[in-house]
Each structure stands twice: as C-alpha cells, then as structure tokens.
C-alpha cells in the first residue's frame, strides 16, 4: 500500500475514532504508527510534527526509497541487443570451415 493510499484509508477510518485523533499531534503519531518500518524509523527522529508535515515527509521518503529500489533492481542488468545475428559466437560454426 502506498503512503497516499494509507493516508486516504486513515482519514476515512479516522471519522469513526475521533477521540483517538482529536489533536493534530495525536493524529500524526497514530498515522506514523501505521507506516512501514523503514519510513517510520526515519520520521521518528523528526520530533513532534503536525499531521500534514508527517504525511508530506512520509510521501517524500517513500518516493525516494522507491527510486532507490528501482536503481538497485536495475543494477547489473544488461540491455538486450536487437541485432543478435551480428553478435559473434563463442565458437565458429563447423559447417563453415569446409574440408581439408
């Protein structure tokens, strides 16, 4: 689930538990608790943020982590060359050598 999806669901369900998120900092702490651990650990050191700041920073961190993961996933992969007929083979074709 993306941070945007989580925020949408959090706001939707928050209407049923207004006593748990009646203050902005309480709401931010509840939101923070539901984030994936890699984002939560980064945001925990930022002190008492408002709900809006927490959401914006979580979205930024998630986007950054997603981009980093794409780089890692693509590292070491080579592009397929379309002209495979022009690529030299490791061993020559025996039929092309002829007879001696």
Phi and psi restraints in degrees (range 20) as a CNS / XPLOR table:
assign (resid 1 and name C) (resid 2 and name N)
       (resid 2 and name CA) (resid 2 and name C) 1.0 -78.5 20.0 2
assign (resid 2 and name N) (resid 2 and name CA)
       (resid 2 and name C) (resid 3 and name N) 1.0 166.5 20.0 2
assign (resid 2 and name C) (resid 3 and name N)
       (resid 3 and name CA) (resid 3 and name C) 1.0 -63.7 20.0 2
assign (resid 3 and name N) (resid 3 and name CA)
       (resid 3 and name C) (resid 4 and name N) 1.0 -37.8 20.0 2
assign (resid 3 and name C) (resid 4 and name N)
       (resid 4 and name CA) (resid 4 and name C) 1.0 -63.5 20.0 2
assign (resid 4 and name N) (resid 4 and name CA)
       (resid 4 and name C) (resid 5 and name N) 1.0 -44.1 20.0 2
assign (resid 4 and name C) (resid 5 and name N)
       (resid 5 and name CA) (resid 5 and name C) 1.0 -63.1 20.0 2
assign (resid 5 and name N) (resid 5 and name CA)
       (resid 5 and name C) (resid 6 and name N) 1.0 -42.9 20.0 2
assign (resid 5 and name C) (resid 6 and name N)
       (resid 6 and name CA) (resid 6 and name C) 1.0 -63.5 20.0 2
assign (resid 6 and name N) (resid 6 and name CA)
       (resid 6 and name C) (resid 7 and name N) 1.0 -42.3 20.0 2
assign (resid 6 and name C) (resid 7 and name N)
       (resid 7 and name CA) (resid 7 and name C) 1.0 -60.7 20.0 2
assign (resid 7 and name N) (resid 7 and name CA)
       (resid 7 and name C) (resid 8 and name N) 1.0 -43.9 20.0 2
assign (resid 7 and name C) (resid 8 and name N)
       (resid 8 and name CA) (resid 8 and name C) 1.0 -60.8 20.0 2
assign (resid 8 and name N) (resid 8 and name CA)
       (resid 8 and name C) (resid 9 and name N) 1.0 -46.4 20.0 2
assign (resid 8 and name C) (resid 9 and name N)
       (resid 9 and name CA) (resid 9 and name C) 1.0 -67.6 20.0 2
assign (resid 9 and name N) (resid 9 and name CA)
       (resid 9 and name C) (resid 10 and name N) 1.0 -38.9 20.0 2
assign (resid 9 and name C) (resid 10 and name N)
       (resid 10 and name CA) (resid 10 and name C) 1.0 -61.1 20.0 2
assign (resid 10 and name N) (resid 10 and name CA)
       (resid 10 and name C) (resid 11 and name N) 1.0 -46.1 20.0 2
assign (resid 10 and name C) (resid 11 and name N)
       (resid 11 and name CA) (resid 11 and name C) 1.0 -65.3 20.0 2
assign (resid 11 and name N) (resid 11 and name CA)
       (resid 11 and name C) (resid 12 and name N) 1.0 -39.3 20.0 2
assign (resid 11 and name C) (resid 12 and name N)
       (resid 12 and name CA) (resid 12 and name C) 1.0 -62.9 20.0 2
assign (resid 12 and name N) (resid 12 and name CA)
       (resid 12 and name C) (resid 13 and name N) 1.0 -46.7 20.0 2
assign (resid 12 and name C) (resid 13 and name N)
       (resid 13 and name CA) (resid 13 and name C) 1.0 -77.6 20.0 2
assign (resid 13 and name N) (resid 13 and name CA)
       (resid 13 and name C) (resid 14 and name N) 1.0 -23.7 20.0 2
assign (resid 13 and name C) (resid 14 and name N)
       (resid 14 and name CA) (resid 14 and name C) 1.0 -63.2 20.0 2
assign (resid 14 and name N) (resid 14 and name CA)
       (resid 14 and name C) (resid 15 and name N) 1.0 -23.1 20.0 2
assign (resid 14 and name C) (resid 15 and name N)
       (resid 15 and name CA) (resid 15 and name C) 1.0 -65.8 20.0 2
assign (resid 15 and name N) (resid 15 and name CA)
       (resid 15 and name C) (resid 16 and name N) 1.0 -22.5 20.0 2
assign (resid 15 and name C) (resid 16 and name N)
       (resid 16 and name CA) (resid 16 and name C) 1.0 -92.4 20.0 2
assign (resid 16 and name N) (resid 16 and name CA)
       (resid 16 and name C) (resid 17 and name N) 1.0 -7.5 20.0 2
assign (resid 16 and name C) (resid 17 and name N)
       (resid 17 and name CA) (resid 17 and name C) 1.0 -135.9 20.0 2
assign (resid 17 and name N) (resid 17 and name CA)
       (resid 17 and name C) (resid 18 and name N) 1.0 52.8 20.0 2
assign (resid 17 and name C) (resid 18 and name N)
       (resid 18 and name CA) (resid 18 and name C) 1.0 -62.4 20.0 2
assign (resid 18 and name N) (resid 18 and name CA)
       (resid 18 and name C) (resid 19 and name N) 1.0 -26.9 20.0 2
assign (resid 18 and name C) (resid 19 and name N)
       (resid 19 and name CA) (resid 19 and name C) 1.0 -68.2 20.0 2
assign (resid 19 and name N) (resid 19 and name CA)
       (resid 19 and name C) (resid 20 and name N) 1.0 -21.7 20.0 2
assign (resid 19 and name C) (resid 20 and name N)
       (resid 20 and name CA) (resid 20 and name C) 1.0 -85.6 20.0 2
assign (resid 20 and name N) (resid 20 and name CA)
       (resid 20 and name C) (resid 21 and name N) 1.0 -22.8 20.0 2
assign (resid 20 and name C) (resid 21 and name N)
       (resid 21 and name CA) (resid 21 and name C) 1.0 -128.4 20.0 2
assign (resid 21 and name N) (resid 21 and name CA)
       (resid 21 and name C) (resid 22 and name N) 1.0 39.1 20.0 2
assign (resid 21 and name C) (resid 22 and name N)
       (resid 22 and name CA) (resid 22 and name C) 1.0 -73.1 20.0 2
assign (resid 22 and name N) (resid 22 and name CA)
       (resid 22 and name C) (resid 23 and name N) 1.0 -24.3 20.0 2
assign (resid 22 and name C) (resid 23 and name N)
       (resid 23 and name CA) (resid 23 and name C) 1.0 -108.7 20.0 2
assign (resid 23 and name N) (resid 23 and name CA)
       (resid 23 and name C) (resid 24 and name N) 1.0 151.3 20.0 2
assign (resid 23 and name C) (resid 24 and name N)
       (resid 24 and name CA) (resid 24 and name C) 1.0 -62.8 20.0 2
assign (resid 24 and name N) (resid 24 and name CA)
       (resid 24 and name C) (resid 25 and name N) 1.0 -41.1 20.0 2
assign (resid 24 and name C) (resid 25 and name N)
       (resid 25 and name CA) (resid 25 and name C) 1.0 -69.7 20.0 2
assign (resid 25 and name N) (resid 25 and name CA)
       (resid 25 and name C) (resid 26 and name N) 1.0 -34.4 20.0 2
assign (resid 25 and name C) (resid 26 and name N)
       (resid 26 and name CA) (resid 26 and name C) 1.0 -64.1 20.0 2
assign (resid 26 and name N) (resid 26 and name CA)
       (resid 26 and name C) (resid 27 and name N) 1.0 -42.3 20.0 2
assign (resid 26 and name C) (resid 27 and name N)
       (resid 27 and name CA) (resid 27 and name C) 1.0 -62.5 20.0 2
assign (resid 27 and name N) (resid 27 and name CA)
       (resid 27 and name C) (resid 28 and name N) 1.0 -42.2 20.0 2
assign (resid 27 and name C) (resid 28 and name N)
       (resid 28 and name CA) (resid 28 and name C) 1.0 -63.6 20.0 2
assign (resid 28 and name N) (resid 28 and name CA)
       (resid 28 and name C) (resid 29 and name N) 1.0 -41.2 20.0 2
assign (resid 28 and name C) (resid 29 and name N)
       (resid 29 and name CA) (resid 29 and name C) 1.0 -66.6 20.0 2
assign (resid 29 and name N) (resid 29 and name CA)
       (resid 29 and name C) (resid 30 and name N) 1.0 -39.5 20.0 2
assign (resid 29 and name C) (resid 30 and name N)
       (resid 30 and name CA) (resid 30 and name C) 1.0 -65.0 20.0 2
assign (resid 30 and name N) (resid 30 and name CA)
       (resid 30 and name C) (resid 31 and name N) 1.0 -42.6 20.0 2
assign (resid 30 and name C) (resid 31 and name N)
       (resid 31 and name CA) (resid 31 and name C) 1.0 -62.3 20.0 2
assign (resid 31 and name N) (resid 31 and name CA)
       (resid 31 and name C) (resid 32 and name N) 1.0 -44.7 20.0 2
assign (resid 31 and name C) (resid 32 and name N)
       (resid 32 and name CA) (resid 32 and name C) 1.0 -59.1 20.0 2
assign (resid 32 and name N) (resid 32 and name CA)
       (resid 32 and name C) (resid 33 and name N) 1.0 -38.6 20.0 2
assign (resid 32 and name C) (resid 33 and name N)
       (resid 33 and name CA) (resid 33 and name C) 1.0 -64.9 20.0 2
assign (resid 33 and name N) (resid 33 and name CA)
       (resid 33 and name C) (resid 34 and name N) 1.0 -22.9 20.0 2
assign (resid 33 and name C) (resid 34 and name N)
       (resid 34 and name CA) (resid 34 and name C) 1.0 -95.5 20.0 2
assign (resid 34 and name N) (resid 34 and name CA)
       (resid 34 and name C) (resid 35 and name N) 1.0 -3.1 20.0 2
assign (resid 34 and name C) (resid 35 and name N)
       (resid 35 and name CA) (resid 35 and name C) 1.0 -75.5 20.0 2
assign (resid 35 and name N) (resid 35 and name CA)
       (resid 35 and name C) (resid 36 and name N) 1.0 159.0 20.0 2
assign (resid 35 and name C) (resid 36 and name N)
       (resid 36 and name CA) (resid 36 and name C) 1.0 -65.7 20.0 2
assign (resid 36 and name N) (resid 36 and name CA)
       (resid 36 and name C) (resid 37 and name N) 1.0 151.8 20.0 2
assign (resid 36 and name C) (resid 37 and name N)
       (resid 37 and name CA) (resid 37 and name C) 1.0 -56.7 20.0 2
assign (resid 37 and name N) (resid 37 and name CA)
       (resid 37 and name C) (resid 38 and name N) 1.0 -39.3 20.0 2
assign (resid 37 and name C) (resid 38 and name N)
       (resid 38 and name CA) (resid 38 and name C) 1.0 -63.2 20.0 2
assign (resid 38 and name N) (resid 38 and name CA)
       (resid 38 and name C) (resid 39 and name N) 1.0 -33.7 20.0 2
assign (resid 38 and name C) (resid 39 and name N)
       (resid 39 and name CA) (resid 39 and name C) 1.0 -80.4 20.0 2
assign (resid 39 and name N) (resid 39 and name CA)
       (resid 39 and name C) (resid 40 and name N) 1.0 -42.6 20.0 2
assign (resid 39 and name C) (resid 40 and name N)
       (resid 40 and name CA) (resid 40 and name C) 1.0 -59.7 20.0 2
assign (resid 40 and name N) (resid 40 and name CA)
       (resid 40 and name C) (resid 41 and name N) 1.0 -41.5 20.0 2
assign (resid 40 and name C) (resid 41 and name N)
       (resid 41 and name CA) (resid 41 and name C) 1.0 -63.9 20.0 2
assign (resid 41 and name N) (resid 41 and name CA)
       (resid 41 and name C) (resid 42 and name N) 1.0 -37.2 20.0 2
assign (resid 41 and name C) (resid 42 and name N)
       (resid 42 and name CA) (resid 42 and name C) 1.0 -68.8 20.0 2
assign (resid 42 and name N) (resid 42 and name CA)
       (resid 42 and name C) (resid 43 and name N) 1.0 -44.1 20.0 2
assign (resid 42 and name C) (resid 43 and name N)
       (resid 43 and name CA) (resid 43 and name C) 1.0 -74.5 20.0 2
assign (resid 43 and name N) (resid 43 and name CA)
       (resid 43 and name C) (resid 44 and name N) 1.0 -22.8 20.0 2
assign (resid 43 and name C) (resid 44 and name N)
       (resid 44 and name CA) (resid 44 and name C) 1.0 -60.8 20.0 2
assign (resid 44 and name N) (resid 44 and name CA)
       (resid 44 and name C) (resid 45 and name N) 1.0 -35.4 20.0 2
assign (resid 44 and name C) (resid 45 and name N)
       (resid 45 and name CA) (resid 45 and name C) 1.0 -78.3 20.0 2
assign (resid 45 and name N) (resid 45 and name CA)
       (resid 45 and name C) (resid 46 and name N) 1.0 -1.0 20.0 2
assign (resid 45 and name C) (resid 46 and name N)
       (resid 46 and name CA) (resid 46 and name C) 1.0 -87.2 20.0 2
assign (resid 46 and name N) (resid 46 and name CA)
       (resid 46 and name C) (resid 47 and name N) 1.0 1.5 20.0 2
assign (resid 46 and name C) (resid 47 and name N)
       (resid 47 and name CA) (resid 47 and name C) 1.0 82.3 20.0 2
assign (resid 47 and name N) (resid 47 and name CA)
       (resid 47 and name C) (resid 48 and name N) 1.0 -161.0 20.0 2
assign (resid 47 and name C) (resid 48 and name N)
       (resid 48 and name CA) (resid 48 and name C) 1.0 -83.3 20.0 2
assign (resid 48 and name N) (resid 48 and name CA)
       (resid 48 and name C) (resid 49 and name N) 1.0 101.7 20.0 2
assign (resid 48 and name C) (resid 49 and name N)
       (resid 49 and name CA) (resid 49 and name C) 1.0 -97.4 20.0 2
assign (resid 49 and name N) (resid 49 and name CA)
       (resid 49 and name C) (resid 50 and name N) 1.0 156.8 20.0 2
assign (resid 49 and name C) (resid 50 and name N)
       (resid 50 and name CA) (resid 50 and name C) 1.0 -74.4 20.0 2
assign (resid 50 and name N) (resid 50 and name CA)
       (resid 50 and name C) (resid 51 and name N) 1.0 168.4 20.0 2
assign (resid 50 and name C) (resid 51 and name N)
       (resid 51 and name CA) (resid 51 and name C) 1.0 -61.0 20.0 2
assign (resid 51 and name N) (resid 51 and name CA)
       (resid 51 and name C) (resid 52 and name N) 1.0 -46.0 20.0 2
assign (resid 51 and name C) (resid 52 and name N)
       (resid 52 and name CA) (resid 52 and name C) 1.0 -61.7 20.0 2
assign (resid 52 and name N) (resid 52 and name CA)
       (resid 52 and name C) (resid 53 and name N) 1.0 -42.1 20.0 2
assign (resid 52 and name C) (resid 53 and name N)
       (resid 53 and name CA) (resid 53 and name C) 1.0 -64.6 20.0 2
assign (resid 53 and name N) (resid 53 and name CA)
       (resid 53 and name C) (resid 54 and name N) 1.0 -40.8 20.0 2
assign (resid 53 and name C) (resid 54 and name N)
       (resid 54 and name CA) (resid 54 and name C) 1.0 -62.0 20.0 2
assign (resid 54 and name N) (resid 54 and name CA)
       (resid 54 and name C) (resid 55 and name N) 1.0 -44.8 20.0 2
assign (resid 54 and name C) (resid 55 and name N)
       (resid 55 and name CA) (resid 55 and name C) 1.0 -63.9 20.0 2
assign (resid 55 and name N) (resid 55 and name CA)
       (resid 55 and name C) (resid 56 and name N) 1.0 -47.8 20.0 2
assign (resid 55 and name C) (resid 56 and name N)
       (resid 56 and name CA) (resid 56 and name C) 1.0 -61.5 20.0 2
assign (resid 56 and name N) (resid 56 and name CA)
       (resid 56 and name C) (resid 57 and name N) 1.0 -44.5 20.0 2
assign (resid 56 and name C) (resid 57 and name N)
       (resid 57 and name CA) (resid 57 and name C) 1.0 -67.9 20.0 2
assign (resid 57 and name N) (resid 57 and name CA)
       (resid 57 and name C) (resid 58 and name N) 1.0 -38.6 20.0 2
assign (resid 57 and name C) (resid 58 and name N)
       (resid 58 and name CA) (resid 58 and name C) 1.0 -63.0 20.0 2
assign (resid 58 and name N) (resid 58 and name CA)
       (resid 58 and name C) (resid 59 and name N) 1.0 -40.6 20.0 2
assign (resid 58 and name C) (resid 59 and name N)
       (resid 59 and name CA) (resid 59 and name C) 1.0 -63.9 20.0 2
assign (resid 59 and name N) (resid 59 and name CA)
       (resid 59 and name C) (resid 60 and name N) 1.0 -41.8 20.0 2
assign (resid 59 and name C) (resid 60 and name N)
       (resid 60 and name CA) (resid 60 and name C) 1.0 -64.6 20.0 2
assign (resid 60 and name N) (resid 60 and name CA)
       (resid 60 and name C) (resid 61 and name N) 1.0 -43.5 20.0 2
assign (resid 60 and name C) (resid 61 and name N)
       (resid 61 and name CA) (resid 61 and name C) 1.0 -65.0 20.0 2
assign (resid 61 and name N) (resid 61 and name CA)
       (resid 61 and name C) (resid 62 and name N) 1.0 -43.0 20.0 2
assign (resid 61 and name C) (resid 62 and name N)
       (resid 62 and name CA) (resid 62 and name C) 1.0 -62.7 20.0 2
assign (resid 62 and name N) (resid 62 and name CA)
       (resid 62 and name C) (resid 63 and name N) 1.0 -42.4 20.0 2
assign (resid 62 and name C) (resid 63 and name N)
       (resid 63 and name CA) (resid 63 and name C) 1.0 -62.9 20.0 2
assign (resid 63 and name N) (resid 63 and name CA)
       (resid 63 and name C) (resid 64 and name N) 1.0 -42.2 20.0 2
assign (resid 63 and name C) (resid 64 and name N)
       (resid 64 and name CA) (resid 64 and name C) 1.0 -63.9 20.0 2
assign (resid 64 and name N) (resid 64 and name CA)
       (resid 64 and name C) (resid 65 and name N) 1.0 -44.1 20.0 2
assign (resid 64 and name C) (resid 65 and name N)
       (resid 65 and name CA) (resid 65 and name C) 1.0 -65.3 20.0 2
assign (resid 65 and name N) (resid 65 and name CA)
       (resid 65 and name C) (resid 66 and name N) 1.0 -37.6 20.0 2
assign (resid 65 and name C) (resid 66 and name N)
       (resid 66 and name CA) (resid 66 and name C) 1.0 -64.9 20.0 2
assign (resid 66 and name N) (resid 66 and name CA)
       (resid 66 and name C) (resid 67 and name N) 1.0 -41.6 20.0 2
assign (resid 66 and name C) (resid 67 and name N)
       (resid 67 and name CA) (resid 67 and name C) 1.0 -65.4 20.0 2
assign (resid 67 and name N) (resid 67 and name CA)
       (resid 67 and name C) (resid 68 and name N) 1.0 -42.0 20.0 2
assign (resid 67 and name C) (resid 68 and name N)
       (resid 68 and name CA) (resid 68 and name C) 1.0 -61.2 20.0 2
assign (resid 68 and name N) (resid 68 and name CA)
       (resid 68 and name C) (resid 69 and name N) 1.0 -40.7 20.0 2
assign (resid 68 and name C) (resid 69 and name N)
       (resid 69 and name CA) (resid 69 and name C) 1.0 -65.7 20.0 2
assign (resid 69 and name N) (resid 69 and name CA)
       (resid 69 and name C) (resid 70 and name N) 1.0 -37.4 20.0 2
assign (resid 69 and name C) (resid 70 and name N)
       (resid 70 and name CA) (resid 70 and name C) 1.0 -63.8 20.0 2
assign (resid 70 and name N) (resid 70 and name CA)
       (resid 70 and name C) (resid 71 and name N) 1.0 -39.4 20.0 2
assign (resid 70 and name C) (resid 71 and name N)
       (resid 71 and name CA) (resid 71 and name C) 1.0 -64.0 20.0 2
assign (resid 71 and name N) (resid 71 and name CA)
       (resid 71 and name C) (resid 72 and name N) 1.0 -43.9 20.0 2
assign (resid 71 and name C) (resid 72 and name N)
       (resid 72 and name CA) (resid 72 and name C) 1.0 -64.2 20.0 2
assign (resid 72 and name N) (resid 72 and name CA)
       (resid 72 and name C) (resid 73 and name N) 1.0 -42.0 20.0 2
assign (resid 72 and name C) (resid 73 and name N)
       (resid 73 and name CA) (resid 73 and name C) 1.0 -64.3 20.0 2
assign (resid 73 and name N) (resid 73 and name CA)
       (resid 73 and name C) (resid 74 and name N) 1.0 -34.2 20.0 2
assign (resid 73 and name C) (resid 74 and name N)
       (resid 74 and name CA) (resid 74 and name C) 1.0 -89.4 20.0 2
assign (resid 74 and name N) (resid 74 and name CA)
       (resid 74 and name C) (resid 75 and name N) 1.0 -9.2 20.0 2
assign (resid 74 and name C) (resid 75 and name N)
       (resid 75 and name CA) (resid 75 and name C) 1.0 -66.1 20.0 2
assign (resid 75 and name N) (resid 75 and name CA)
       (resid 75 and name C) (resid 76 and name N) 1.0 133.5 20.0 2
assign (resid 75 and name C) (resid 76 and name N)
       (resid 76 and name CA) (resid 76 and name C) 1.0 84.0 20.0 2
assign (resid 76 and name N) (resid 76 and name CA)
       (resid 76 and name C) (resid 77 and name N) 1.0 -7.2 20.0 2
assign (resid 76 and name C) (resid 77 and name N)
       (resid 77 and name CA) (resid 77 and name C) 1.0 -88.2 20.0 2
assign (resid 77 and name N) (resid 77 and name CA)
       (resid 77 and name C) (resid 78 and name N) 1.0 135.0 20.0 2
assign (resid 77 and name C) (resid 78 and name N)
       (resid 78 and name CA) (resid 78 and name C) 1.0 -100.8 20.0 2
assign (resid 78 and name N) (resid 78 and name CA)
       (resid 78 and name C) (resid 79 and name N) 1.0 148.7 20.0 2
assign (resid 78 and name C) (resid 79 and name N)
       (resid 79 and name CA) (resid 79 and name C) 1.0 -74.0 20.0 2
assign (resid 79 and name N) (resid 79 and name CA)
       (resid 79 and name C) (resid 80 and name N) 1.0 145.5 20.0 2
assign (resid 79 and name C) (resid 80 and name N)
       (resid 80 and name CA) (resid 80 and name C) 1.0 -75.4 20.0 2
assign (resid 80 and name N) (resid 80 and name CA)
       (resid 80 and name C) (resid 81 and name N) 1.0 132.2 20.0 2
assign (resid 80 and name C) (resid 81 and name N)
       (resid 81 and name CA) (resid 81 and name C) 1.0 -89.8 20.0 2
assign (resid 81 and name N) (resid 81 and name CA)
       (resid 81 and name C) (resid 82 and name N) 1.0 131.2 20.0 2
assign (resid 81 and name C) (resid 82 and name N)
       (resid 82 and name CA) (resid 82 and name C) 1.0 -72.9 20.0 2
assign (resid 82 and name N) (resid 82 and name CA)
       (resid 82 and name C) (resid 83 and name N) 1.0 -32.1 20.0 2
assign (resid 82 and name C) (resid 83 and name N)
       (resid 83 and name CA) (resid 83 and name C) 1.0 -91.3 20.0 2
assign (resid 83 and name N) (resid 83 and name CA)
       (resid 83 and name C) (resid 84 and name N) 1.0 71.5 20.0 2
assign (resid 83 and name C) (resid 84 and name N)
       (resid 84 and name CA) (resid 84 and name C) 1.0 -71.7 20.0 2
assign (resid 84 and name N) (resid 84 and name CA)
       (resid 84 and name C) (resid 85 and name N) 1.0 -21.4 20.0 2
assign (resid 84 and name C) (resid 85 and name N)
       (resid 85 and name CA) (resid 85 and name C) 1.0 -67.0 20.0 2
assign (resid 85 and name N) (resid 85 and name CA)
       (resid 85 and name C) (resid 86 and name N) 1.0 -28.3 20.0 2
assign (resid 85 and name C) (resid 86 and name N)
       (resid 86 and name CA) (resid 86 and name C) 1.0 -85.6 20.0 2
assign (resid 86 and name N) (resid 86 and name CA)
       (resid 86 and name C) (resid 87 and name N) 1.0 -10.8 20.0 2
assign (resid 86 and name C) (resid 87 and name N)
       (resid 87 and name CA) (resid 87 and name C) 1.0 -75.2 20.0 2
assign (resid 87 and name N) (resid 87 and name CA)
       (resid 87 and name C) (resid 88 and name N) 1.0 132.1 20.0 2
assign (resid 87 and name C) (resid 88 and name N)
       (resid 88 and name CA) (resid 88 and name C) 1.0 -69.2 20.0 2
assign (resid 88 and name N) (resid 88 and name CA)
       (resid 88 and name C) (resid 89 and name N) 1.0 144.3 20.0 2
assign (resid 88 and name C) (resid 89 and name N)
       (resid 89 and name CA) (resid 89 and name C) 1.0 -90.2 20.0 2
assign (resid 89 and name N) (resid 89 and name CA)
       (resid 89 and name C) (resid 90 and name N) 1.0 162.5 20.0 2
assign (resid 89 and name C) (resid 90 and name N)
       (resid 90 and name CA) (resid 90 and name C) 1.0 -70.5 20.0 2
assign (resid 90 and name N) (resid 90 and name CA)
       (resid 90 and name C) (resid 91 and name N) 1.0 -38.3 20.0 2
assign (resid 90 and name C) (resid 91 and name N)
       (resid 91 and name CA) (resid 91 and name C) 1.0 -121.4 20.0 2
assign (resid 91 and name N) (resid 91 and name CA)
       (resid 91 and name C) (resid 92 and name N) 1.0 142.6 20.0 2
assign (resid 91 and name C) (resid 92 and name N)
       (resid 92 and name CA) (resid 92 and name C) 1.0 -69.8 20.0 2
assign (resid 92 and name N) (resid 92 and name CA)
       (resid 92 and name C) (resid 93 and name N) 1.0 155.1 20.0 2
assign (resid 92 and name C) (resid 93 and name N)
       (resid 93 and name CA) (resid 93 and name C) 1.0 -73.6 20.0 2
assign (resid 93 and name N) (resid 93 and name CA)
       (resid 93 and name C) (resid 94 and name N) 1.0 123.3 20.0 2
assign (resid 93 and name C) (resid 94 and name N)
       (resid 94 and name CA) (resid 94 and name C) 1.0 -64.0 20.0 2
assign (resid 94 and name N) (resid 94 and name CA)
       (resid 94 and name C) (resid 95 and name N) 1.0 -34.0 20.0 2
assign (resid 94 and name C) (resid 95 and name N)
       (resid 95 and name CA) (resid 95 and name C) 1.0 -65.3 20.0 2
assign (resid 95 and name N) (resid 95 and name CA)
       (resid 95 and name C) (resid 96 and name N) 1.0 -27.9 20.0 2
assign (resid 95 and name C) (resid 96 and name N)
       (resid 96 and name CA) (resid 96 and name C) 1.0 -79.6 20.0 2
assign (resid 96 and name N) (resid 96 and name CA)
       (resid 96 and name C) (resid 97 and name N) 1.0 -11.1 20.0 2
assign (resid 96 and name C) (resid 97 and name N)
       (resid 97 and name CA) (resid 97 and name C) 1.0 -76.3 20.0 2
assign (resid 97 and name N) (resid 97 and name CA)
       (resid 97 and name C) (resid 98 and name N) 1.0 -25.2 20.0 2
assign (resid 97 and name C) (resid 98 and name N)
       (resid 98 and name CA) (resid 98 and name C) 1.0 80.6 20.0 2
assign (resid 98 and name N) (resid 98 and name CA)
       (resid 98 and name C) (resid 99 and name N) 1.0 -166.2 20.0 2
assign (resid 98 and name C) (resid 99 and name N)
       (resid 99 and name CA) (resid 99 and name C) 1.0 -114.2 20.0 2
assign (resid 99 and name N) (resid 99 and name CA)
       (resid 99 and name C) (resid 100 and name N) 1.0 157.3 20.0 2
